[in-house]
Amino acid sequence: MFQRNETRMLRTDLENKILSLKEQLDFHSRLIDGCEKLVEHGLYIEKAVGVCKQAEYESRLTEELRLIRDPTASELD
């Protein structure tokens, strides 16, 4: 009887540990998923900033070239 009760307690203890480990695994899995989404969002923002900087650079370059070209064109007339 004593051994049977001890076995039952051990089984319950192990089942509780398994449940606890499953909950931890689920939590860590959700945490990793959240981190992945943050990284993806960060990369998206980084790419968008790069595109904006490139567009700004191209716009400034076009404007500077126009400023150089206009006086030169006037001198040739």
Backbone bond lengths (Angstrom), bond angles and torsions (degrees), N, CA, C in turn:
res aa  C-N    CA-C-N  psi(-1)  N-CA   C-N-CA  omega(-1)  CA-C   N-CA-C  phi
1 M - - - 1.450 - - 1.529 110.60 -
2 F 1.351 115.14 -44.84 1.464 119.72 -179.51 1.526 110.86 -62.42
3 Q 1.332 116.16 -42.90 1.462 120.66 -179.64 1.532 110.24 -65.63
4 R 1.277 117.11 -37.97 1.456 122.20 179.88 1.535 110.29 -64.18
5 N 1.315 116.93 -44.00 1.454 122.39 178.27 1.530 110.55 -65.34
6 E 1.331 115.64 -40.78 1.466 120.52 178.68 1.531 110.37 -64.40
7 T 1.315 116.89 -41.38 1.467 121.91 178.46 1.526 110.19 -63.57
8 R 1.303 116.73 -41.62 1.460 121.54 179.00 1.534 110.30 -63.62
9 M 1.329 116.60 -42.78 1.470 120.52 179.14 1.525 110.75 -65.25
10 L 1.331 116.08 -41.06 1.460 120.47 178.70 1.527 110.17 -63.34
11 R 1.328 116.31 -42.82 1.463 120.96 178.78 1.532 110.58 -62.28
12 T 1.312 117.08 -44.77 1.466 121.53 178.47 1.518 110.60 -62.04
13 D 1.325 116.03 -41.95 1.463 120.81 178.69 1.527 110.67 -61.86
14 L 1.321 116.19 -45.09 1.468 120.11 179.41 1.530 111.59 -65.68
15 E 1.312 117.35 -39.70 1.466 120.61 177.42 1.525 110.75 -62.73
16 N 1.322 116.42 -39.80 1.468 120.46 177.48 1.523 111.23 -65.28
17 K 1.329 116.56 -40.43 1.469 120.08 178.27 1.523 110.70 -64.44
18 I 1.330 116.22 -42.20 1.468 120.23 178.28 1.522 110.32 -61.59
19 L 1.318 116.73 -45.09 1.460 121.08 178.61 1.527 110.68 -60.53
20 S 1.320 116.03 -43.42 1.461 120.67 179.22 1.529 110.97 -62.80
21 L 1.327 116.82 -42.88 1.467 120.62 178.87 1.530 111.46 -65.72
22 K 1.327 117.32 -38.07 1.468 120.53 176.74 1.526 110.71 -63.46
23 E 1.326 116.35 -40.50 1.466 120.04 178.22 1.524 110.77 -65.26
24 Q 1.334 116.91 -41.39 1.465 120.28 177.46 1.519 110.79 -63.43
25 L 1.321 116.55 -42.70 1.458 121.12 178.95 1.524 110.92 -61.90
26 D 1.313 116.72 -43.27 1.463 121.39 178.01 1.525 110.63 -62.14
27 F 1.326 116.35 -43.99 1.467 120.80 178.80 1.524 110.71 -61.40
28 H 1.344 116.50 -47.87 1.462 119.81 -179.42 1.526 111.40 -64.55
29 S 1.310 116.43 -36.20 1.462 120.43 177.95 1.531 110.80 -63.29
30 R 1.348 116.26 -44.62 1.468 119.66 178.03 1.525 110.78 -65.95
31 L 1.319 116.81 -36.34 1.459 121.29 178.42 1.529 110.72 -64.02
32 I 1.323 116.44 -44.32 1.465 120.91 178.46 1.526 110.39 -64.51
33 D 1.333 117.39 -41.79 1.469 120.56 177.20 1.525 110.66 -58.96
34 G 1.327 116.14 -42.70 1.462 120.30 178.36 1.515 111.71 -63.39
35 C 1.330 116.74 -41.23 1.466 120.85 178.52 1.525 110.88 -64.08
36 E 1.329 116.47 -41.49 1.465 120.23 178.35 1.525 110.78 -60.60
37 K 1.322 116.80 -41.89 1.468 120.24 179.24 1.523 110.59 -64.87
38 L 1.331 117.06 -39.22 1.467 120.10 178.24 1.525 111.18 -64.66
39 V 1.325 116.54 -41.46 1.465 120.43 178.61 1.524 110.01 -63.68
40 E 1.328 116.90 -45.64 1.469 120.55 178.43 1.527 110.69 -60.05
41 H 1.320 116.70 -42.88 1.467 120.86 179.27 1.532 110.13 -64.36
42 G 1.321 116.52 -41.50 1.464 120.65 178.21 1.523 111.50 -62.04
43 L 1.329 116.75 -42.15 1.461 120.41 178.35 1.526 110.94 -65.27
44 Y 1.325 116.70 -38.10 1.464 121.12 177.63 1.526 110.00 -62.17
45 I 1.329 116.33 -44.99 1.470 120.78 179.55 1.522 110.04 -64.29
46 E 1.335 116.32 -43.79 1.465 120.61 179.68 1.528 110.71 -59.49
47 K 1.320 116.96 -42.75 1.464 121.18 178.85 1.524 110.46 -65.51
48 A 1.333 117.12 -43.05 1.467 121.10 179.97 1.522 110.73 -62.59
49 V 1.324 117.13 -41.04 1.468 120.88 178.16 1.522 109.63 -63.83
50 G 1.330 116.83 -41.61 1.464 120.68 178.07 1.519 111.90 -60.86
51 V 1.322 116.81 -42.63 1.469 121.34 178.75 1.526 109.99 -63.85
52 C 1.334 117.07 -42.44 1.471 121.04 179.24 1.523 110.98 -63.96
53 K 1.329 116.69 -43.21 1.467 120.19 179.62 1.523 110.82 -64.35
54 Q 1.331 116.38 -40.09 1.458 119.88 178.86 1.528 110.32 -64.88
55 A 1.320 117.55 -43.14 1.467 121.23 178.81 1.524 110.21 -63.17
56 E 1.335 116.83 -41.13 1.467 120.67 178.45 1.529 110.49 -64.05
57 Y 1.329 116.74 -42.82 1.461 121.09 179.01 1.530 110.36 -62.66
58 E 1.332 116.75 -45.64 1.463 120.33 -179.63 1.524 111.13 -63.73
59 S 1.323 116.95 -38.14 1.458 121.06 178.19 1.528 110.63 -64.82
60 R 1.332 115.95 -45.71 1.473 119.58 178.98 1.519 110.80 -64.64
61 L 1.324 116.87 -39.30 1.462 120.83 179.15 1.527 110.43 -63.31
62 T 1.331 116.24 -44.67 1.464 120.81 178.15 1.523 110.66 -60.20
63 E 1.330 116.80 -43.97 1.466 121.34 179.73 1.527 111.07 -64.18
64 E 1.318 117.58 -44.26 1.469 120.87 179.49 1.529 110.83 -63.71
65 L 1.319 116.73 -41.80 1.467 119.73 178.10 1.524 111.05 -64.27
66 R 1.338 116.54 -38.20 1.462 120.07 177.20 1.520 110.51 -63.91
67 L 1.331 117.27 -42.13 1.465 120.66 179.32 1.522 111.42 -63.35
68 I 1.317 116.58 -35.18 1.468 120.21 177.83 1.524 109.93 -73.62
69 R 1.316 117.43 -41.87 1.455 122.57 -175.52 1.529 112.29 -69.59
70 D 1.331 118.77 -41.71 1.463 121.39 -175.51 1.529 112.85 -60.01
71 P 1.330 119.89 -50.79 1.471 118.38 178.23 1.526 112.11 -64.10
72 T 1.323 116.30 -34.68 1.462 119.95 179.73 1.523 109.88 -66.35
73 A 1.315 117.24 -40.25 1.462 121.54 178.81 1.523 110.15 -66.20
74 S 1.326 117.76 -36.57 1.465 121.62 178.82 1.518 110.43 -66.74
75 E 1.317 116.89 -37.67 1.465 121.03 -179.95 1.517 111.19 -68.16
76 L 1.315 117.86 -30.75 1.455 121.59 -178.85 1.523 112.17 -77.77
77 D 1.322 117.05 -20.27 1.473 120.20 -179.06 1.484 112.77 -74.41
